[in-house]
Amino acid sequence: MRRGAICAAGLLVALLLPAPAPAREAEPRRAPEPNTLVPAGAVRYAPSGFPDRIVATPAEDPSSGFAVAWRTGATVDTPWLEIVEAGDSPDMGAPRRIRATTRALTTENGAAHHHRADVAGLEADTLYAWRVQGGGTWSPWRQLRTAAAADAPLTLLYFGDTQNKNASLTTRVSLEALRHAPDARLALYAGDLVSGGDGEDDDEWGEWFDATAALRSLLMVAPAAGNHEHFEQFEDTPRERRVLGAHWPATFALPGNGAPGAEQTTWWFDFQDVRVVVLDGTSALDMGTARAQAAWLDGVLAGAASRWTIALIHQPMFSPRQDRDNALLREHLLPVLERRRVDLVLQGHDHVYGRRGGLRAGQATPQYVVSVAGAKQYRLSDAARDTMAPVAEDTQLFQVLRIDGDALHYEARTATGRLYDAFSLHRAAGGARRIEEHTGDRIGQRDCPRAATLKGRTDRCWE
């Protein structure tokens, strides 16, 4: 064949063959996200004359009062809180004034003053407008409704650990929770609100307040202290000991009705027909207060006239995470929770989801729940997969509780609002409980799809 013919034949073959597929662009390598959105060297959360970090917590009787904590710069001493019954006119009348107390706290963001005002003598189920003072400034007016009568319906929210990347990734969980429960009156947090111990503790608290801004503008907040709200004093010395971090008592205005030795982190209150008891698992495990907390818990539960009881604690009675076991809590606190038939034990710490019933087969209460709202995600243990249902990895969650008379309805939803777990507790004559599972609309079990985190850790799913 002549050379020209050969070239023509080759061209024909080339035209008939399929074109080669374009080379696939490699997926860009993702870098781990920093724990805060504050760049190194930037000052984002310096205190000033403007009041910030405003949070209302329940009094022992939230139908007649609540307490408020807030922060300013160090030049502001004993400012005022103003409160008035909310009205439709901008002229709501002359507000009542309450003088705050002040304590100092110096952090990497500078010297601050934290203030506390206790509001009492309010009417039940009444909407109040209130604001707090700074240095020649005031916060915007906020509105908060006091607890109603015991037999009125109640909606509340529960969040597991927020802890990491709060502004970046906890914010969406807070907003989705409000979308699903716009009538909520109370938000419970199961500890480890921040991570801490990394030189940017105050930035982390600033981001927690940013992430919860919408909730805090409308609801009372009830937090439990986690291990990350404590720190190791005199670390790596013979004097090493666990102590409560300085932010906690300055940040929240709690009732002070707690267990001996853990007065700043244990407390209780009655919100309508629910007695909520807040425990400190870190203090029980590491600071020698387990026995005292158990005796206090027994007394608080024995004195409850409410139909429903909820215990809030950071470390779980039954840990769903690999290589964790809180035996001391089961030795001292678990017998009280079981004997007093607490309805819900709401927990965090393990950064997965898991639910199980009490010690006896077929027992409706307590229901022990572990959940996580934040970005850090661990892996489930084999034991959790055998003893808990449902369980989840790699999932940010919030929980909605609706209480109406003799029924308590529970929902766990993902950060996008999808239903993951649901059940109801029903109270029969004599106080006996019956559980009803709701499985129809739940999505399927979520397991971690990654062999390692972006940092290469195989013991976690995400960080």
C-alpha positions, 0 to 999 in steps of 0.5 A: 500500500502506498504511503498516502493510502496508509495515512488515509486508512489510519485517519479513518480508524482514528475517526471511527474509534471513540474519543478517549475520556477526559482525565478526571480531576482529582478531588481536592484535598481538604484541610481540617477546619480549625476549632474556631473561626477566629484567625490566629492573632485576631481579637474577635471577642474582647469585652467592651461597654456593650453587654454580651453573652446574655443568658437566662437560667431557671430559678428553682420555680421558673413560673415566678422567676429566673436569673440572668448572667451577662458580660461587659468590659471591666469598667462596668460595675453592678449594672441594672437589669430592667423588666416589664410585662411585654405589651403591644405598644412600644410604651410598655410602662415603667420597668422594674429595676434590679441591681446586678452583682459583679465578678471579674474574669481575665482571659486571653481577650482581656479583663471582663466583668460578669454580672448576675441579676436574680428576677423574682415575684413574676406571674406564671405563664406571662411574657416579660420584656427585659434588658441588661445594662452595659457601660452607658449602653443597654442590650436590646429588649428580649422577651421571655415567658415564665413557666405555666401551670403544672397541667399546661403543655410544655415543649423543651429541647435537649442537646448533647455536646456542642464543644467543637467548631461551635460557630461553624457547625453548631449554629445550624443545629440550634436554628433547625431545633427552633424550626421544629420547636418554635414553642419551646420554653427551655433548652437543656445542654448535657455538658462540654459546651466548649472544648477549652484548654487550648489557649483560646478558651474565651474565643470558644465561649464567644462562639458558643454564645454566637451559635446559641444566639437565637435560642438564648433570645427566647428560652431559658437555658439549663446547662450541665457541666462537662469534663471540658468545663473543668481543667487539670490544675498543677498538671504533671506535678504531685499536686495535680487535681481536677478543678472547675474552670473559671468561666463556668460560675461567671457565665451561668447564674444557677440557683445554688441548691446543689449537692455538697461539694458540687454546689456550683455545678449541680442544681434542680428546678421544677418547670411546670410538671417536670422536675429537672435534676442536673448532676456533675459526672466529672465531680463524681468521677474525679473529685470525690462527690459521687456519694454526696451527689447520690444522697442529694439526688435521692432527696431531690427526687423523693421531694418531687411532686411533679408527674415527670422527672428528668436527670441531666448529666454529662457522662453516661451511665452506660457508655456507647463509645469504645473503651469508656466505662463510668463504673463509679456512676453506676455504683452510686447514681444509677441505683437512685435513678432506677429506684426513683424511676426517673423518666429520662436520663439525658447525657453526652460525652461520647459523641455518638447516639444511643438509647436503652432502657433500664436494668430490667427487661421490659422496663419503660423507665428510665430511658437512658439517652446519649446524644451529640449536637456538635462536630466531633464524632466518635465511633460506637462500641460493639456493646452499644450496638448489642444493647442500644437501639437506635444508635448512630455515628457521624450525626449531629442531633437535637432532641424535642420533648413535648409533655402534655398531661400523662404523655411525654413525646420524644424525638431525636432529629438530625441537623437537617431535621430528619427524624432519627428516633421517636417514642412516647412515655405514657403514665397510667393510674398509680404512676406506672409507665408504658413506652410506645415506640414510633418507628414509621418515619425514622430514617435508617441507621447511620454509621461512619463511612470514613476509615479515618478523620482528615487528621488521620485518626482512626478512633474517631469519625470526624473532628 
